[in-house]
Amino acid sequence: MTEATPLSTLGRESWRVRKAHESMLFATVERVLRNPLGLLAVCGLLIILMATLGAGLLSQYSPTDQAYRGAARYLAPSLDHPFGTDNVRRDMFSRTLFGLRNSLAVSLAAVIFGSLAGISLGFISGYAGGWTDAIMMRFVDAMLAFPGLLAAMAILTILGTGLVNLAIAIAVFNIPAFARLSRAQVLVEKNRDYVFASQAIGAGPARIIFRHISRNAVPPLLTQVALAINSAIILAAALSFLGLGEKPPEPSLGSLLNDAKSHLREAWWMAVFPAAAMAFLLLCLNFLADAVNEATSPYARRKV
């Protein structure tokens, strides 16, 4: 039996590390699903996702069409119109589903791009240190100096309204939080032994940051992603309520609530159903954030 060479030993160690990271991911997913709140959140989000993706199949009416045969203004909820109709005879069930889809798409796109930009900024800043860290963090501090809603309104005033510009405004709003959190994680991890070992074998900064450190910095970032989607939905609804979101007659949750505020006495359902859909989505995201935090944080699991 021959003695193992250093290269084969390194190969086996690399395989073990990779399998450990894979098992950690599956263990996290398993803990989330075993948590009652996590399971409830995942089921609720799957229902919302299927309803929004199949909005055209679930509703027989267009969200913008006003010429429904037999429909009337302020028609109460019925079998033909489960959420009733609005002041111009549009089907509220269809408008709620499509509005939920638009709001969810904007929020997800904004959080994805905002988190990628913020995490990259935080990783590079924390690992580089020195003047690079100082300059980048002063830039983040300048972004934090502006209230999120006012900064988003200023961006939309410059770029104009629409779903794409709304996503850009919310993405910019998400950059500072992810940058701060990811930088803090890198400051903790970059002095670990595995980082020094990677540097000793010649690994470059990009490989160390995005292949090694990032894996150990993921847990708190996952919780932040769920919370950021929650905040993005609220911000998107607020901007749409102010008329800075999707252009009419395309629906969004905020614009639906804005349309309903003048017709609460004649048609309560115009406000109740969009607000209930938004509340259910936010509740599921809050439950998911709590479940992910408990699954990834040993301190949170210890308290359960």
C-alpha positions in Angstrom: 0.0 0.0 0.0 1.6 3.2 -1.2 1.9 6.4 0.9 -0.5 9.2 -0.1 1.1 12.1 -1.9 0.5 15.7 -0.8 -1.5 16.4 -4.0 -3.8 13.5 -3.4 -4.2 14.6 0.2 -5.1 18.1 -0.9 -7.6 16.6 -3.4 -9.3 14.6 -0.7 -9.5 17.6 1.6 -11.0 19.7 -1.1 -13.6 17.0 -1.8 -14.4 16.8 1.9 -14.8 20.6 2.2 -17.1 20.7 -0.9 -19.2 17.9 0.6 -19.4 19.6 3.9 -20.7 22.8 2.3 -23.3 20.8 0.3 -24.4 19.0 3.5 -24.6 22.4 5.3 -26.9 23.7 2.6 -29.2 20.7 2.7 -29.2 20.8 6.5 -30.2 24.4 6.4 -33.1 23.7 4.0 -34.1 20.8 6.2 -34.2 22.9 9.3 -36.2 25.6 7.6 -38.8 23.0 6.4 -38.9 21.3 9.9 -39.7 24.6 11.5 -43.5 25.1 11.5 -43.2 28.8 10.6 -40.7 28.0 7.9 -43.0 25.3 6.3 -46.0 27.6 6.5 -43.9 30.4 4.8 -42.6 28.2 2.0 -46.1 26.8 1.3 -47.6 30.3 1.3 -44.9 31.7 -1.0 -45.4 28.7 -3.4 -49.1 29.5 -3.5 -48.4 33.1 -4.2 -45.8 32.2 -6.9 -48.2 29.8 -8.6 -51.1 32.3 -8.5 -49.0 35.1 -9.9 -47.4 33.0 -12.7 -50.8 31.5 -13.6 -52.7 34.8 -13.3 -53.8 34.6 -16.9 -55.2 31.1 -16.4 -56.9 31.8 -13.1 -58.7 34.8 -14.3 -60.8 35.0 -17.5 -60.6 38.7 -17.6 -57.9 41.2 -18.6 -56.7 43.5 -15.8 -57.1 46.5 -18.0 -60.2 45.7 -20.0 -63.3 47.8 -19.1 -65.8 46.3 -21.5 -67.1 43.2 -19.7 -70.5 41.9 -20.8 -72.9 42.1 -17.9 -70.4 43.7 -15.5 -71.3 46.9 -13.7 -69.5 49.5 -11.7 -69.0 48.6 -8.0 -70.1 45.1 -8.6 -69.9 43.2 -5.3 -67.8 39.9 -5.0 -69.6 37.1 -6.8 -68.8 33.9 -8.7 -68.2 35.7 -11.9 -66.0 38.4 -10.2 -64.6 36.9 -6.9 -63.1 40.2 -5.8 -65.9 42.4 -7.4 -65.3 45.2 -10.0 -64.0 48.7 -9.6 -65.4 52.1 -10.6 -64.7 51.5 -14.3 -66.0 47.9 -14.4 -62.5 46.2 -14.3 -62.3 42.8 -12.6 -60.6 43.2 -9.2 -59.5 39.5 -9.0 -57.5 39.9 -12.2 -56.1 43.2 -11.2 -55.1 41.9 -7.8 -53.3 38.9 -9.3 -51.4 40.9 -11.9 -50.7 43.7 -9.4 -49.2 41.2 -7.0 -47.1 39.7 -9.8 -45.8 43.2 -10.9 -45.0 44.2 -7.3 -43.3 40.8 -6.6 -41.3 40.9 -9.8 -40.0 44.5 -9.1 -39.1 43.6 -5.5 -37.2 40.4 -6.4 -35.3 42.1 -9.3 -34.4 45.0 -7.0 -33.2 42.8 -4.2 -31.2 40.6 -6.5 -29.3 43.4 -8.1 -29.1 45.5 -5.0 -27.8 42.6 -2.9 -25.2 41.5 -5.5 -23.9 45.1 -5.7 -23.9 45.6 -2.0 -22.3 42.2 -1.1 -19.6 42.7 -3.7 -18.9 46.2 -2.4 -18.8 44.9 1.2 -16.6 41.9 0.4 -14.0 43.9 -1.5 -14.0 46.7 1.1 -13.6 44.4 4.1 -10.9 42.2 2.5 -8.8 45.1 1.1 -8.9 47.3 4.1 -6.9 50.5 4.3 -7.8 53.4 2.0 -9.9 51.2 -0.2 -12.1 50.3 2.7 -12.3 53.9 3.9 -13.3 55.3 0.5 -15.9 52.6 -0.1 -17.5 52.9 3.3 -17.7 56.7 3.1 -19.6 56.2 -0.1 -22.0 53.8 1.7 -22.3 56.3 4.6 -23.3 59.0 2.1 -26.0 56.7 0.7 -27.3 56.0 4.2 -27.5 59.7 4.9 -30.5 59.9 2.6 -33.9 58.4 3.7 -34.7 55.5 1.5 -38.1 56.7 0.4 -36.9 60.2 -0.5 -33.8 58.8 -2.4 -36.1 56.5 -4.4 -38.4 59.3 -5.2 -35.5 61.4 -6.4 -34.2 58.6 -8.6 -37.7 58.1 -10.1 -38.1 61.9 -10.6 -34.9 61.8 -12.7 -35.4 58.5 -14.6 -39.2 58.6 -14.8 -41.9 56.1 -13.8 -42.2 52.5 -14.8 -41.4 49.1 -13.4 -37.7 49.1 -14.6 -37.0 52.5 -13.1 -38.8 51.5 -9.9 -36.6 48.4 -9.6 -33.5 50.5 -10.1 -34.6 52.9 -7.3 -35.3 50.1 -4.9 -32.0 48.3 -5.8 -30.0 51.5 -4.9 -31.9 51.6 -1.6 -30.8 48.0 -0.8 -27.1 48.5 -1.5 -25.9 50.1 1.8 -27.5 47.4 4.1 -25.9 44.5 2.2 -22.6 46.3 2.0 -22.4 46.9 5.7 -23.4 43.4 6.6 -21.1 41.7 4.2 -18.2 43.9 5.2 -18.7 42.9 8.8 -18.7 39.2 7.9 -15.5 39.6 5.9 -13.7 41.4 8.8 -14.5 38.4 11.0 -13.6 35.7 8.5 -10.5 37.1 6.8 -8.3 36.4 9.9 -9.4 32.7 10.0 -6.8 29.9 9.4 -8.4 28.8 6.2 -7.8 32.2 4.7 -4.2 32.1 5.6 -3.9 28.6 4.2 -5.4 29.8 0.9 -3.0 32.7 0.7 -0.1 30.3 1.4 -0.9 28.1 -1.6 -1.2 31.1 -3.9 -4.9 31.7 -4.1 -5.8 35.2 -5.4 -8.0 37.7 -3.5 -11.0 37.2 -5.8 -10.8 33.4 -5.3 -10.5 33.8 -1.5 -13.3 36.3 -1.3 -15.9 34.8 -3.5 -15.1 31.1 -3.2 -14.0 30.7 0.5 -15.1 33.6 2.6 -18.4 34.1 0.9 -19.5 30.5 1.8 -19.0 31.3 5.5 -20.6 34.7 5.3 -23.8 33.5 3.7 -26.1 32.7 6.8 -26.8 36.3 7.9 -27.0 37.4 4.3 -29.8 34.9 3.7 -31.9 36.4 6.5 -31.2 39.9 5.2 -32.4 38.8 1.7 -35.8 37.8 3.1 -36.1 41.0 5.1 -35.0 43.1 2.1 -37.7 41.6 -0.1 -40.2 42.5 2.6 -39.0 46.1 2.7 -38.8 46.3 -1.1 -42.5 45.3 -1.4 -43.5 47.9 1.1 -41.4 50.6 -0.7 -42.7 49.6 -4.1 -46.2 49.8 -2.8 -45.6 53.2 -1.3 -44.0 54.6 -4.4 -46.8 53.2 -6.6 -49.4 54.7 -4.2 -47.8 58.1 -4.8 -48.0 57.5 -8.6 -44.3 56.8 -9.1 -44.7 53.1 -10.0 -46.2 51.3 -12.9 -47.9 53.5 -15.5 -51.8 53.3 -15.5 -53.8 51.3 -16.4 -51.3 48.5 -15.5 -51.9 47.4 -11.9 -49.7 47.2 -8.9 -50.5 46.8 -5.2 -49.8 50.4 -4.4 -51.8 51.8 -7.3 -54.7 49.5 -6.5 -54.8 50.9 -3.0 -54.5 54.4 -4.3 -57.5 53.9 -6.7 -59.5 52.4 -3.8 -59.1 55.3 -1.3 -61.8 57.4 -3.0 -64.3 54.6 -3.3 -64.3 53.0 0.2 -68.0 53.7 0.8 -69.2 52.4 -2.5 -66.8 49.4 -2.9 -64.9 48.3 0.2 -63.6 45.3 -1.7 -61.4 47.5 -3.9 -59.1 48.1 -0.9 -59.6 44.9 1.2 -58.5 42.3 -1.3 -55.3 44.0 -2.5 -54.4 44.9 1.1 -55.0 41.3 2.2 -52.9 39.9 -0.6 -50.0 42.2 0.4 -50.4 41.4 4.1 -50.3 37.7 3.4 -47.1 38.0 1.3 -45.4 40.1 3.9 -46.4 37.7 6.7 -44.9 34.7 4.7 -41.7 36.6 4.1 -41.4 37.5 7.9 -42.0 33.9 8.8 -39.3 32.8 6.3 -36.8 35.3 7.6 -37.3 34.0 11.2 -37.0 30.4 10.1 -33.8 31.1 8.1 -32.3 32.9 11.0 -33.1 30.0 13.4 -31.7 27.5 10.8 -28.4 29.3 10.2 -27.7 30.9 13.6 -26.6 28.5 16.4 -27.5 31.2 19.0 -31.1 31.4 17.7 -31.4 27.6 17.7 -30.1 27.5 21.2 -32.9 29.7 22.4 -35.6 27.4 20.9 
